[in-house]
Amino acid sequence: MSTPTSSPSVNLKPETLARIDEVITHYPVKRSATLPLLHLIQEDAGYISEDAILWIAQKLELQPINVLEVVTFYPMFRRAPIGRRHIKVCRTLSCALLGGYKTCENFQKEFNTTLGATSPDGEVTVDFVECLASCGTAPVVLIDETLHEKVDAARVKQISAQIRAEAAARK
């Protein structure tokens, strides 16, 4: 990644840009706003592009490497677009013991994708994540912002069918 010769551009909603400007004022040292800005951009754009890294660096008067090191350190930041729906399967102990790995495999089979990749239709990305804080109802799956508990093979099929039906209805 090199320092740009021209101003990088990011396509963000006006409300996101306003929020970014407001957030920066909360920090006496601009660099401290790096993490919140990355969250805001990912929330708006869905991932952190190279242009976004360059844009944040310029906005906070940093070198691009200073932003890139934050992006690559934290696993919650994505460097590429994901599917319209994001299926996150818990892989920690309770979920693993109660079938989380099989649940994850079943979602991958249902959508003909691999871990971390997007399905051929662009609809779904399946990821393994750390604790979703519902150990008593394992295995758990977070789809977008909805938590699904006790997700066995039958429930995977039901959820997958619902996702496909919603996708078909949008077309």
Buried (B, 14 or more C-beta within 10 A) or exposed (E): EEEBEEEBEBEBEEEBEEBBEEBBEEEEEBEEBBBBBBBBBBEBBBBBBBBBBBBBBBBBEBEBEBBBEBBEEEEEBBEEEBBBBBBBBBBBEBBBEBBBBBBBBBBBEBBEBEEEBBBEEEBBBBBBBEEBEBBEBBBBBBBEEEBBEBBBEEBBEEBBEEBBEEBEEEE
